[in-house]
Amino acid sequence: MKSIKLGLLSALLTTMVQVANAGEVNAAVAANFTAPMQQIAAQFEKESGNTVKLSFGSSGKFTSQIKNGAPFDVFLAADEKNPKLLEQEGLAVKDSLFVYALGKLVLWSATPGFVDDKGAVLGKGDFNKLAYADPKLAPYGLAAKETLDAMGLWSKVESKMVTGESITQTYQFAATGNAELAFVALSQITKDGKVTEGSWWIVPADKYSAIKQCAVQLSAAQDPAAAKAFLAFLQGKKAAAIIRSFGYEMP
């Protein structure tokens, strides 16, 4: 009985220490990484005792906000360019940048059978609206523009393009039927390694620049220790398993 009481006391003291030392991480996260990030953050909170405040949006907008003093501790972008820019300007911790996922672009329709497995639907032009994210703000939007250019189709479909502020809004255009087609991130339509809704074409990687999604610790982090611990967790095996389950490749 005495040993049980001592065990309970030890567990209680451990919990109290964790609570006392708990920190908060304010994370700016690329919209395409919403679902996996929610799972990763929940696991990190459970294991570390720290809390994670998540904000999702376009990488370009977050970069502008960080430059203007937005109180983020870590930045998980959908590209490499924006985090590197922040590092060069002294707004990110030197040598903290790393690739956490390799993104895949997909042409998707909420309608089963609408998209073929070679993307020929784009050339046929039998649609009214094709959504993509703003290429100035979202790397997946730039990849979509590069794909259409590579296929020699940009001038043909330009008048049908609908621009989303982020990849999330772009997905919503197609999911709600406001656009028959959309270039989105594979992760947005993948769950447990499978795509189960609509029809899709995974765009070959040679049609667009590699989407190296990079994370970085920001210089203005309020709790550098918690931010560093979070980024370390993101590079671990548990996070990697979650990331892969949403269709990403690992570096």
Secondary structure by P-SEA (a helix, b strand, c coil): caaaaaaaaaaaaaaaaaaaabbbbbccccccaaaaaaaaaaaaaacccbbbbbbbccaaaaaaaaaacccccccccccaaaaaaaaaacccccccccccbbbbbbbcccccccccccccccccccccbbbbccccccaaaaaaaaaaaaacccccccccbbbbccaaaaaaaaaacccccccccccccccccccccccccccccccccccbbbbbbbcccccaaaaaaaaaaaacaaaaaaaaaaccccc
